[in-house]
Amino acid sequence: MQFTLRPATAGDYAWLWELKRLTMRAYVEQTWGLWDEAAQEAFFRRSYRSDTVQLVLVNGQNAGLLHVERERSDLFLANIQIHPTFQNRGLGSAVIRTVLESAQALQLPVRLQVLQVNHAAQQLYLRLGFVVATQTPTHVVMRWMPPVA
């Protein structure tokens, strides 16, 4: 699936918050037993950084979010969320492949964490070459290493 990325702006906040609610609520409820709307929104507001968040667009339409942070020793895939309308069509894989291509060009590994209960995402990451690095009671930490040039 073809897509473009554009930097998020303050005007995207409401759409991105709704995207989080649509894509993450069930996983949060499975992990912690409840979705506290006020607490989740406060956390989202504190962690929302438009300088590292990009919107994924398909035919000019908002389709998801990509949040990658360049750290000293790796790229941290902090978040990828695909709107349910665009899920299961290869978009998430295509977006992640662009991150892996960037990491390969930089010869940097990619690190991410995913909720233990999100088995579909874990399977996607495994198919794309990530391996489990460690686990916590709530998360699986995964790494991807670039091929040696």
Contacts in CASP RR format, 6 or more apart in sequence:
PFRMAT RR
TARGET T0000
AUTHOR 0000-0000-0000
METHOD contacts of the structure
MODEL  1
MQFTLRPATAGDYAWLWELKRLTMRAYVEQTWGLWDEAAQEAFFRRSYRS
DTVQLVLVNGQNAGLLHVERERSDLFLANIQIHPTFQNRGLGSAVIRTVL
ESAQALQLPVRLQVLQVNHAAQQLYLRLGFVVATQTPTHVVMRWMPPVA
1 58 0 8 1.000
1 86 0 8 1.000
1 89 0 8 1.000
1 90 0 8 1.000
1 91 0 8 1.000
1 94 0 8 1.000
2 58 0 8 1.000
2 94 0 8 1.000
3 56 0 8 1.000
3 57 0 8 1.000
3 58 0 8 1.000
3 63 0 8 1.000
3 91 0 8 1.000
3 94 0 8 1.000
3 95 0 8 1.000
4 56 0 8 1.000
4 57 0 8 1.000
4 60 0 8 1.000
5 54 0 8 1.000
5 55 0 8 1.000
5 56 0 8 1.000
5 57 0 8 1.000
5 66 0 8 1.000
5 95 0 8 1.000
5 98 0 8 1.000
6 54 0 8 1.000
6 55 0 8 1.000
6 57 0 8 1.000
7 50 0 8 1.000
7 51 0 8 1.000
7 53 0 8 1.000
7 54 0 8 1.000
7 55 0 8 1.000
8 16 0 8 1.000
8 50 0 8 1.000
8 53 0 8 1.000
8 54 0 8 1.000
8 55 0 8 1.000
8 65 0 8 1.000
9 50 0 8 1.000
10 50 0 8 1.000
12 50 0 8 1.000
12 55 0 8 1.000
12 62 0 8 1.000
13 48 0 8 1.000
15 62 0 8 1.000
16 44 0 8 1.000
16 48 0 8 1.000
16 53 0 8 1.000
16 55 0 8 1.000
16 65 0 8 1.000
17 41 0 8 1.000
17 44 0 8 1.000
19 62 0 8 1.000
19 64 0 8 1.000
19 65 0 8 1.000
19 81 0 8 1.000
19 83 0 8 1.000
20 40 0 8 1.000
20 44 0 8 1.000
20 81 0 8 1.000
21 40 0 8 1.000
22 83 0 8 1.000
22 84 0 8 1.000
23 81 0 8 1.000
23 82 0 8 1.000
23 83 0 8 1.000
23 84 0 8 1.000
24 81 0 8 1.000
25 35 0 8 1.000
27 115 0 8 1.000
27 117 0 8 1.000
27 118 0 8 1.000
28 35 0 8 1.000
28 40 0 8 1.000
28 115 0 8 1.000
29 35 0 8 1.000
30 115 0 8 1.000
30 117 0 8 1.000
31 115 0 8 1.000
31 116 0 8 1.000
31 117 0 8 1.000
31 138 0 8 1.000
32 138 0 8 1.000
49 67 0 8 1.000
52 67 0 8 1.000
52 68 0 8 1.000
52 69 0 8 1.000
52 78 0 8 1.000
53 65 0 8 1.000
53 66 0 8 1.000
53 67 0 8 1.000
53 79 0 8 1.000
54 65 0 8 1.000
54 66 0 8 1.000
54 67 0 8 1.000
54 68 0 8 1.000
55 62 0 8 1.000
55 64 0 8 1.000
55 65 0 8 1.000
55 66 0 8 1.000
56 62 0 8 1.000
56 63 0 8 1.000
56 64 0 8 1.000
56 65 0 8 1.000
56 66 0 8 1.000
56 82 0 8 1.000
56 91 0 8 1.000
56 95 0 8 1.000
57 63 0 8 1.000
58 86 0 8 1.000
58 91 0 8 1.000
62 83 0 8 1.000
63 82 0 8 1.000
63 83 0 8 1.000
63 85 0 8 1.000
63 86 0 8 1.000
63 91 0 8 1.000
64 80 0 8 1.000
64 81 0 8 1.000
64 82 0 8 1.000
64 83 0 8 1.000
64 86 0 8 1.000
64 91 0 8 1.000
65 79 0 8 1.000
65 80 0 8 1.000
65 81 0 8 1.000
66 79 0 8 1.000
66 80 0 8 1.000
66 95 0 8 1.000
66 99 0 8 1.000
67 77 0 8 1.000
67 78 0 8 1.000
67 79 0 8 1.000
67 80 0 8 1.000
68 75 0 8 1.000
68 76 0 8 1.000
68 77 0 8 1.000
68 78 0 8 1.000
68 99 0 8 1.000
68 102 0 8 1.000
69 75 0 8 1.000
69 76 0 8 1.000
69 78 0 8 1.000
70 76 0 8 1.000
73 108 0 8 1.000
73 109 0 8 1.000
74 103 0 8 1.000
74 108 0 8 1.000
74 109 0 8 1.000
74 110 0 8 1.000
74 111 0 8 1.000
74 143 0 8 1.000
75 99 0 8 1.000
75 102 0 8 1.000
75 103 0 8 1.000
75 106 0 8 1.000
75 108 0 8 1.000
75 109 0 8 1.000
75 110 0 8 1.000
75 111 0 8 1.000
76 110 0 8 1.000
76 111 0 8 1.000
76 112 0 8 1.000
77 96 0 8 1.000
77 99 0 8 1.000
77 110 0 8 1.000
77 111 0 8 1.000
77 112 0 8 1.000
78 112 0 8 1.000
80 92 0 8 1.000
80 95 0 8 1.000
80 96 0 8 1.000
82 91 0 8 1.000
82 92 0 8 1.000
82 95 0 8 1.000
92 124 0 8 1.000
93 124 0 8 1.000
93 127 0 8 1.000
93 128 0 8 1.000
96 124 0 8 1.000
96 125 0 8 1.000
96 128 0 8 1.000
97 128 0 8 1.000
99 110 0 8 1.000
100 110 0 8 1.000
100 128 0 8 1.000
100 144 0 8 1.000
100 146 0 8 1.000
103 109 0 8 1.000
103 110 0 8 1.000
103 144 0 8 1.000
103 146 0 8 1.000
104 146 0 8 1.000
104 147 0 8 1.000
106 146 0 8 1.000
107 146 0 8 1.000
107 149 0 8 1.000
108 146 0 8 1.000
109 143 0 8 1.000
109 144 0 8 1.000
109 145 0 8 1.000
109 146 0 8 1.000
110 130 0 8 1.000
110 143 0 8 1.000
110 144 0 8 1.000
111 133 0 8 1.000
111 141 0 8 1.000
111 142 0 8 1.000
111 143 0 8 1.000
112 125 0 8 1.000
112 130 0 8 1.000
112 141 0 8 1.000
112 142 0 8 1.000
113 139 0 8 1.000
113 140 0 8 1.000
113 141 0 8 1.000
113 142 0 8 1.000
114 121 0 8 1.000
114 122 0 8 1.000
114 125 0 8 1.000
114 139 0 8 1.000
114 140 0 8 1.000
114 142 0 8 1.000
115 121 0 8 1.000
115 138 0 8 1.000
115 139 0 8 1.000
115 140 0 8 1.000
116 135 0 8 1.000
116 137 0 8 1.000
116 138 0 8 1.000
116 139 0 8 1.000
116 140 0 8 1.000
122 140 0 8 1.000
122 142 0 8 1.000
125 142 0 8 1.000
125 144 0 8 1.000
128 144 0 8 1.000
129 144 0 8 1.000
130 142 0 8 1.000
130 143 0 8 1.000
130 144 0 8 1.000
131 142 0 8 1.000
131 143 0 8 1.000
131 144 0 8 1.000
132 140 0 8 1.000
132 141 0 8 1.000
132 142 0 8 1.000
133 141 0 8 1.000
133 142 0 8 1.000
133 143 0 8 1.000
134 141 0 8 1.000
135 141 0 8 1.000
END
